[in-house]
Amino acid sequence: MDLQKQTVNAGVPLAGKAKTAALLSVLSMGLGQIYNRQYAKGILFLTVQCIYIYYIVTSLAGNLVGLVTLGDTPTKLKKVGKLYKNVAGDHSIFMMIYGLVALLFIVILISLYVYNVRDAYRNGLVREQGKRTRSFLESYSHVTQNSFPVILLSLPMLGVMFFTVLPILFMVLMAFTNYSAPDHIPAKNLVDWVGFETFHNLFYLKQWASTFYGVLTWTIIWAVTATLTCYFGGIFVALLIQQKGIKMKSLWRSLFIIPYAIPQFISFLIMRNLLNYQFGPVNQYFRYFGLEGLPWLNDPFWAKVTVILVNMWVGIPVSMVLVLGILTTIPKDLYEAAEMDGASNLQKFRNITFPFILFSTAPILIMQFAGNINNFNVIYLLTKGLPANGDYAFAGSTDLLVTWLYKLTLDNQRYNFASAIGIIIFIIIAAFSLWNYRRSRSFKEEDMVQ
């Protein structure tokens, strides 16, 4: 540990030159460094502060004000002579984005300011001990040698802030506006902050609440059923293939993997045609044998059963491959000892095989549950959320929250409701995944398998 850090960690009281340098740096970036006779570093900090002040005065302050107001001048037609001319007004969404960018710049400035004060304080302590502070070149050499990983990570961190954090903040903020068709779509109209009104309407307004609770219930049922059927179906198929006496195991494994290897949008569109009520080959065969055929995709109940069955078709191979790999890692002597004790096949599965599988696959099981809550492909490509439900607003009987969100966004321009639903989906998945993962054995006994 270098001398400066040792000094700070030793708890030297704030006094003398260190206190003066810190106070000067609070007044203005770089003054503390100049007081510590680190002139080049101080001028560099001062230059950065001047640049920031210039941008705050010329643009950042206006952008922050725009973030608060979201504009007050709508686009309108203005009569010029004998003609009407379209006069552009404020664009609320652009103002929100520019405001968020300004906010991130302010956060960076605050971080630099805090670093500037800490740097001045530490160097002030060095001077109090009668030692010489580093020159600019020595500081540069120290930073490049000891903080090189931090320098390299700073650029990706900036990218994360502007390309990951900023879009997320924008999505979250939309839930607190009235950004929706037909009355609040820029550039013709302005968007206003409405607080939690969107969430209140989603939970309590009859039209939205009945849709939200209905779609949410089906989403949970779908996620649990789809996860468990694929998980236990994969275990069942893997155990069957690994049984003694089964020939051509490679062929069986390949046959089950083929559905997963085909792009899903092709598989689901083919299944959609196969299960067509009137012209689909499946119902044609039913009628050939004198049966009525089933409304696979036309009846709300059968449509839900169909999406679960089709999901098993593409989901079981994933679990099967995973379990096949785990089965090869289970020590054979455990089964031999169990057979010597007279254990049945069911007892061996319950006490040896399944605990090993569950221990290794619990985190993946949780990820599959989270993935099924957002399983857009199966629902949208197979049913498009249909059949229609007269009690729902902009949603069908098989719509999940994520497909409903898609329809609200791209088909109906209800961006505020879509944003609120996106936040709710995130809270459900994050809370459940975190809670369940912390209760799994793989988390509690993470050092069991090396």
VENLINWO-V46848 format. One record per backbone hydrogen bond with DSSP energy under -0.5 kcal/mol. NH is the residue of the N-H (numbers start at 1). CO is the residue of the C=O. If there is no record, write none. Layout:
<<NH,CO> <NH,CO>>
This chain:
<<6,2> <7,3> <8,4> <9,5> <10,6> <11,8> <12,7> <15,13> <18,15> <19,15> <20,16> <21,17> <22,18> <23,19> <24,20> <25,21> <26,22> <27,23> <28,24> <31,28> <32,28> <34,30> <35,31> <36,32> <37,34> <38,33> <39,37> <42,38> <43,39> <44,40> <45,41> <46,42> <47,43> <48,44> <49,45> <50,46> <51,47> <52,48> <53,49> <54,50> <55,51> <56,52> <57,53> <58,54> <59,55> <60,55> <61,56> <63,59> <64,60> <65,61> <66,62> <67,63> <68,64> <69,65> <70,66> <74,72> <75,187> <76,87> <78,85> <80,78> <80,83> <81,79> <83,80> <85,78> <87,76> <87,85> <88,86> <90,73> <92,90> <95,91> <96,92> <97,93> <98,94> <99,95> <100,96> <101,97> <102,98> <103,99> <104,100> <105,101> <106,102> <107,103> <108,104> <109,105> <110,106> <111,107> <112,108> <113,109> <114,110> <115,111> <116,112> <117,113> <118,114> <119,115> <120,116> <121,117> <122,118> <123,119> <124,120> <125,121> <126,122> <127,123> <128,124> <129,125> <130,127> <131,126> <139,135> <140,136> <141,137> <142,138> <143,139> <144,140> <145,141> <146,142> <147,143> <151,147> <152,148> <153,149> <154,150> <155,151> <156,152> <157,153> <158,154> <159,155> <160,156> <161,157> <162,158> <163,159> <164,160> <165,160> <166,161> <168,164> <169,165> <170,166> <171,167> <172,168> <173,169> <174,170> <175,171> <175,172> <176,173> <177,174> <178,192> <180,178> <181,413> <184,180> <186,184> <188,185> <189,185> <191,70> <194,176> <195,176> <197,194> <200,196> <201,197> <202,198> <203,199> <204,200> <205,200> <205,201> <209,205> <210,206> <211,207> <212,208> <213,209> <214,210> <215,211> <216,212> <217,213> <218,214> <219,215> <220,216> <221,217> <222,218> <223,219> <224,220> <225,221> <226,222> <227,223> <228,224> <229,225> <230,226> <231,227> <232,228> <233,229> <234,230> <235,231> <236,232> <237,233> <238,234> <239,235> <240,236> <241,237> <242,238> <243,239> <243,240> <246,243> <247,245> <252,248> <253,249> <254,250> <255,251> <256,252> <257,253> <258,254> <259,255> <260,257> <261,257> <262,258> <266,263> <267,263> <268,264> <269,265> <270,266> <271,267> <272,268> <273,269> <274,270> <275,271> <276,273> <280,276> <282,274> <284,280> <285,281> <286,282> <287,283> <288,284> <289,285> <290,287> <291,286> <296,294> <299,295> <303,299> <304,300> <305,301> <306,302> <307,303> <308,304> <309,305> <310,306> <311,307> <312,308> <313,309> <314,310> <315,311> <316,312> <318,315> <319,315> <320,316> <321,317> <322,318> <323,319> <324,320> <325,321> <326,322> <327,323> <328,324> <329,326> <330,326> <330,327> <334,331> <335,331> <336,332> <337,333> <338,334> <339,335> <340,336> <341,337> <342,339> <343,338> <348,344> <349,345> <350,346> <351,347> <352,348> <353,348> <354,349> <356,352> <357,353> <358,354> <359,355> <360,356> <361,357> <362,358> <365,361> <366,362> <367,363> <368,364> <369,365> <370,366> <371,367> <372,368> <373,369> <374,370> <375,372> <376,374> <379,375> <380,376> <381,377> <382,378> <383,379> <384,379> <385,379> <386,383> <389,395> <392,389> <394,392> <397,387> <398,385> <399,385> <399,396> <402,373> <404,400> <405,401> <406,402> <407,403> <408,404> <409,405> <410,406> <411,406> <411,407> <412,407> <413,409> <414,408> <415,413> <416,179> <418,414> <419,415> <420,416> <421,417> <422,418> <423,419> <424,420> <425,421> <426,422> <427,423> <428,424> <429,425> <430,426> <431,427> <432,428> <433,429> <434,430> <435,431> <436,432> <437,433> <438,434> <439,435> <440,436> <440,437> <443,440> <444,440> <445,441> <446,443> <448,445> <450,448>>
